[in-house]
């Protein structure tokens, strides 16, 4: 049996293990170990090679980005800045048709610029926006759909945990990926907002009969108190990265310190809530660490098997062409989003595809953006749809079912497909700002 055959069998075994319910990092580690053992013929050598891969993964300087941005995101969430973002956005858009829906999108875009975690956005705005929208006459299905759809902005508008993960896997500049995410992220927010207004005008039965949110006005003296802390954090983190004052790791540290200082200065954080934040940060960081270590092992096994190079040759021989490979890749990513979470999809597919697309001259920054966009569509699609499950778990309303949330989110998944098509057709949307 050739190394290529072993690589194919390892990939098949890993897929079966995941579908059977085994945790993705465990499946990656086990199949990687068995695959390297079969290729090299020695379990000791396989263990040493994979231990070296784990050490290389965890000792990377840029790996420090993960815990720092996760910490900042949880501090911002715990300190109630999500409520401030919603109040500011509602003051701006409440007079529009479907204004509370547009406000939710705007608030998610603001919140995304200081957290980068879609799940956090889904949980926060389920508590804040859904009750407000239902109280003002919006259809509950539409209300939860707006929150589910706009929560994906957390993984596109920088700082984004998925962009950080792609940068580590593909060894690309995280700062450049953050800059590239601005255009598609803002375009996605714009299309979501236009879609909400269009639905409010042309499909009133789906949206409901909303009343104007008259109490959404913020006294002029209160607007700076709500808006300036958020604007300051965004300017500190993203401004520091884009001007070259901070590296991404340093920006994450400064953002966490700034969020912590604001939380205590505004008396929104206590020592007890800080302990909760630290525990949650530790859990998420450990999970991401485990995933990246597993992915590094998997990448080494694939390299030893020659499977990526073989797939590249097959793609060349099949004459799929540049766009054929890219479109098939996007379709596979979206399909996998129906059964796996975002990180797992990237950990499985990106190491497999990089050796295929690099010889084709694909811009890896652009490739990272389309990967994240395609992956994020999976957050809204059944049966997995992790954002939908987060919303259901956060809701205190048994009358709203999982099916209602999926149906409410369906138009937003369609909008994301349109934006993905635009970024594929016009790469400058992503790469235009990258130096």
Helices and strands as residue ranges (DSSP letters): H 3-19, H 24-40, H 43-58, G 61-63, H 64-78, H 81-93, H 99-112, H 118-125, I 126-130, H 131-135, H 140-151, G 152-155, H 161-170, H 174-202, H 204-207, G 214-216, H 220-234, I 235-239, H 240-242, H 248-265, H 271-305, H 307-317, H 321-336, H 342-358, H 364-377, G 378-380, H 386-394, H 402-425, H 428-431
